[in-house]
Amino acid sequence: MTVGVALNAADADNQIDATVSLAREASAAGLRSAWFGQTFGADSPQLAAIVGREVPGLQVGTSAIPVFGRHPLLVSSQAQTAQAATHGRYHLGLALGTKLLTEAGFGIPFERPVARLREFLTALRQLTETGTADFHGELLTAATPMSARVPGAGSGVPLLVAAMGPQALKASGELADGILPYLAGPRVLAEHIVPAVTAAAEAAGRPAPRVVALVHGVVTDDADAVRETAAEQLAFYERIPSYARVIGLSGATRAADVAVIGDEKAVAAEVRRYRDAGATEVVFSGTEIAGEAARRRTWALLGELAG
């Protein structure tokens, strides 16, 4: 099982320079992968491509690009470019997104998200694997009157989905290479998420899916205070039905209750619980929540666990 970290330098004077610096530090600590979120700021595939070029050997990934407001042809170009730039070390994550951000930001009705995801994945796989597509669905059309191949990108880009609900897990098992669950504790992974996506992949004749568990956490001796800070930062997710559901199924009432916060022994034990629950990879986010010293302490532990 590999261990990685989500990098967040959105408050830096220059986000790109700061992210590259953090990525070098993560690699030196022994971490295997660096992941980048996608909101309305920095373009995450471009950021991943830059980091992958600057930090050889580090796997880089996007977690995750919402399918609303994007088109498979454009996302394919981004993903293949990042794959060529990193010589095969780029991993593309997609997400359904949320009604609030989709409708407020793009002015697009948040309708039939799973159907859109299915069509997006179908067209995107054609594009990334062959450089061509002739897909005409109910919601999307993706056709290539000229080649969409990026030389150097190889024969595909790993496609992952931030899926946690039953329908999204079924679509991901059938059409993607894995999933990127967030704020889903070991209990809900083992009892609901991993069995559902694995069964869907098996039924579709696909290999066992990757389960890249994104975990909000940090190593600290002041767990109670840090958890309260996390509660403030993560409260947004409690208002999103898909997150509220997995938080509840994890046996928690708040998003912060799912966060992994404690000393080295406690955090290492939780990482092992994620592994036992079926996670093939664990990626920590929010490691900056308690300051630089705690972040470095967290990365040191995660680097040891990755080794």
Secondary structure, DSSP 8 states (H G I E B T S, - for coil): -EEEEE---TTSSSHHHHHHHHHHHHHHTT--EEEE--SSSS-HHHHHHHHHHHSTT-EEEE--EESTT--HHHHHHHHHHHHHHHTS-EEEEEE---HHHIIIII------HHHHHHHHHHHHHHHHHHS--EEE-SS-EEE-SS----TTSTT---EEE---SHHHHHHHHHHSSEE--BS--HHHIIIIIHHHHHHHHHHTT----EEEEEEEEEE-S-HHHHHHHHHHHHGGGGGSHHHHHHHHHTT-SSGGGGSEEE-HHHHHHHHHHHHHTT-SEEEEE-TTTT-HHHHHHHHHHHHHHH-
